[in-house]
Amino acid sequence: MSSFSLHDCFQKAADLRLREVPEWGSLLVYTPAHPDIHYLDARSWLLFELCDGQHGTQILEEFRQSVPEGTPPDKSEAAVMETLAALEQKGLITRAAADSESAA
């Protein structure tokens, strides 16, 4: 796969088992293909939910609406990039490189 880019499209992986734990403000995700349980904090949970096939740039814009006013744009972009990369590494989301026409 090409290098990680916010122009890529992100989708939740198939065959995941989800359990909300509202009293902890978290989501537990079980990956049956590679048996493991992953704890998602509020930020990771939000970004996971935003992975519905849209481009990373759209996810970033939606995420910026949820952070405190005055948060530097580079901080939000770094948080999104790091979290999406971690979710992908854990097998919780998949990524498809955007074609050159839609990335332009």
N, C-alpha and C positions, 0 to 999 in steps of 0.2 A: 504494500500500500504506500502511497505517496506520503510525504511528510505531513504532519498534523497541521491543519489549517481551519480557521473559523469559517471558511467558505465551503467546507465539507458539510454533508448532511448527517444528522445523528438520529438514531432510532433505538428504542429499548430492545434489548436482546430478546429472542423468543424463549419460551419455556422457563420463565422465572416465577418463583413463588414469593409473594409480597405480604408483609405483615406490618401494618401501621402500629406504632407505639406512641400514641399522642401524649401520654403522660411524660415521655422522655423527649418529645419533639423530634422523633426519629422514625426511620423506616428500616425494617430488616428485610434483606433480600437473600433468598436461597437460590443457588445455582445448581440444579440437579445434574447438569452435564459434567461439571467439575465440583462435586459436593463441597459446598462451603456456604457459610452464612456471612453476609456483609452488613455492617452497621452504617447507615447513612445518616449523618447529622442533618440539620435543617437546610443548610446550603446545598449539600450534595443531593438531598431529597428533591429540593426545588429544581435543580438542574437536571436530575434524572427525569422528573416529570415533564420537563420542557423538551426532552428528546422524543419528539413525535414525528420525525422525518424532516424537520426544518433545518435550515442552514444554521451554522454556529453563530453567524452574525445576527440572526433573528433571536436566537437564544440569548445572546449577550444583551441585546436591546431589552428583552423582557426581564432579564436578571437585573439590569440597571434600574428598572422601575421599582424593584423590591429592596434596594439597598438604601441606607440613609442618604439624604440629600447632602451634597458636598463631598461624597466619596470620589476621589480622583478616578477618572476614566481608566487610567492604566492599572489601577489596583483592581477594578472590577474585571477588566479584561484578563489580567493575570489569574484571578480567582477562577474565572470561567475556564480558561485554558487548562489550568492545573487540575481542576475537578473533572472536566470532560476526559482528559488523558487518564486520570486515575480510574474513572468509571469504565473506560474502554479496556484498560489493562486488567481489571477485575472480571471482564466479560459481561458487564451489566448493560453496556450499550454497544452498538455497532456503528461504524462510520463508513460512508461512501464518499469518495472524492467527487467533488462537484465537477461537472464538465466545464470546459473552458468558456463556453458561451454564457452559462449562468453565473460563473464566478467573476466575469468582467463587469 
